[in-house]
Amino acid sequence: MANVIFAILFYLATLAFVVGLLYRISVYARTPAPLKIPTTPAPTTKGGVVLRMAREVVLFESLFKSNLWIWSMSWLFHASLALVILRHLRYFTEPVWGWVVLIQPFGLYAGLTMFLGLCALWVRRLFVERIRYISTPSDHLMLVLLIAIAVSGLLMQFVAHTDVIAVKNFFQGWMRLNIQSLPADVLLFAHLFLVFSLMAIFPISKLLHAPGVFFSPTRNQTDNPRDKRHIVGWAKQMESEPGK
Amino acid sequence: MSVEITAPAYRVIPIIPVLKPGAMEGKGPFVANDKINEAIGFPGQLVEDWHDRAIAKMGELLSKYRSLKVFMDACVHCGACSDKCHYFIGTQDPKNMPVARQDLMRSVYRRYFTLPGKLFPKLVGARDLTREVLDEWYNYFHQCSECRRCSVFCPYGIDTAEVTMAAREILDSVGYGQKYSNEIIGKVHKIGNNLGLPGPALVDTLEGLEEDVKDATGIDVRFPIDVKGAEVLLITPSADFFAEPHIDSLIGYAKVFHATGTSWTLSSMASEAGNFGMFIGNYEQLRKIALRIREAALELGVKRIVVGECGHAWRVAYSFWNTLSGVGEGADSSDKFAQLLQKQLDHRYKQPMHICEFTWDLIERNALSFDKEMNDKHIITFHDSCNVARGSRMGDFAGGQFDIPRNIIKAVANHFVDMSPETIRERTFCCGGGGGLLTDDLMELRVKGALPRMEVLQQVVDEHGVNFMATICAICKAQFTKMMPIYGFDRRMVGGVHQLVSNAIKLGNK
């Protein structure tokens, strides 16, 4: 029974995640940016913009300029999370891709560093006066959710092993609409439920910062306003109005 | 009635200030009256159905500006920006933290435009748009100078200036405008410039200037106006025509034109580089004010458009003019509106060009000569103006807006020293008076907002004996002239880059 519930929940969460995210991205993509507003100094070429965006997304360049503490904690968390997610690809690929095998040992420790980064971020949110001031309950809950995901995962890894072969079997089946059994393990249930929740709220929460950064005009625009006229539809329309 | 405003104490170690909630509550600027608002097409006073109209306007802006849409969604409350605003540093009011300022609007966005905010407002910090919230908007969105310093540090590039502009646009649309900015916009349409200097008075002023320069140098430096067929149209902030120290830079531009025999002209129709349409975030006003320059250029038949020392004006000119009025290059061949002007302009030169680019180009080509000793009484530092630093460029490479003015100073003077690296170039602090806040009814805010700049100025004064802070913005010049005495400096310590050029340039044998 549990396997059916979790399979359905996972389908629903995936649907919410994919459809919600695609919808948000399409809204961002369709909304015009009428004025050139890159935060300068900005790259003067498209290639330069790609590099700026890459530095922003991979290295958190602006955050680095802001404050080394936030930068180190959040970079640690995000890099660890990336490794952890990639490591989990082993449940969805058969045979497991070579590079996923390769990062497997790092992925294990990344779970720990992810947990540490999250705790540090939460401590900061709780104890630095001005950060506490700007925090909403959902900001705290988001960290709690991520910490709970990390802890349940780590416990299965290092304390109470679950039957990973069976788990893999479940996901392999899930991908083919063929629901297999799932180990009756409370930690596993908790872990999966929390991850599904995270996926479902992704497109309606501040997690939108992930796609958002790519659409941020201050970061993705080329600094060439004098060389190329930039004009969007609703602004161009004004020029054809009589008397203008 | 006037209260003595004193400078806040310098921070011993410039660390993050302790929060003082409510410190700047109710300290916003004067509200515009019916006449001022209606003159530029806004409702005279707060309309009855302000709530619905404000929310509708917000929805409209969210669909017209990707910046606003993305910025409302993307913030994670990380706090990277929280200690970066000069107004927060100076006032310690937590609502002057960039993130908290944005949240004044984001909380409303979440309530009306997001699912979680509709279902669980408390959980995600969503609020109804009440009269109290609207007043809070008016108060705190007029304590932001749209300087973009926070946007440098935000991992998603969220620019509070964009949020402030949207908020002011919404406020104007329901009849809750700011007196200072809206009054000035009225003047620019009615008279041609922000200071309300009519054409004949302007002509008189320029004639007087010619006499002054003749008396001082013995040379006939001209200040032409409305000359058809001139090569260069100079668009400069109207403060340059009579305010101190601005006028000394205007003399500097005229001397540069004179020394190189450039034919140039001012325009009485477009006797203002400033564009307060940006400050209130209203595209129609921004465009309408920019179109005056297009009209003047077409009418006078000029080949080049050069912009004087003005911060936000240069941002508008550099970043927006091509979009708004076609002053620039690279319009599609089918784009008749822009082509009309672009065909007239000489594209061997950047259009528009900053006066510093103009002068530096001549210096590089050895077309100007200087007597640097004439500036030896000055030990000079340079204050990067926020809108030039973070919203524009000069020259052909990213960062030219920092190097070119400094290069000019070094070419015309012997003593130059930079202030603390954390406070110059793209990390520069706003003077405290930008973004439509250069008004006496915001004096307390202006004094407190100047604190971070004054602290580091004090350092170079103590360590290097700096006695002159050059800057290329009319607002910076006016603001610092007021702030210097309050912080114990000489008011004449601030001046323009072209003031230094003016001191040193050799005119005689050219």
Interface residues (C-beta under 8 A of the other chain):
Chain A: R24 V27 Y28 T31 P32 A33 P34 L35 K36 I37 T39 T40 P41 A42 P43 T44 G48 E56 F60 S62 L63 K65 S66 N67 I70 S74 R124 V128 E129 R130 I131 Y133 I134 S135 T136 P137 S138 D139 L141 I201 I204 S205 K206 L208 H209 G212 V213 F215 S216 P217 T218 R219 D223 P225 R226 D227 K228 R229 H230 I231 W234 A235 M238 E239
Chain B: I16 V18 L19 L62 S63 K64 Y65 R66 S67 K69 V70 F71 D73 A74 C75 V76 H77 C78 G79 A80 C81 S82 D83 K84 P94 M97 V99 A100 D103 T114 L115 P116 K122 L123 V124 G125 R148 S151 V152 F153 C154 P155 Y156 G157 I158 D159 E162 Y283 E284 R287 Y318 S319 F320 N322 T323 G326 G328 E329 G330 A331 D332 D335 F337 A338 K350 Q351 P352 A389 R390 G391 S392 R393 D396 F397 A398 G399 Q401 F402 E426 R427
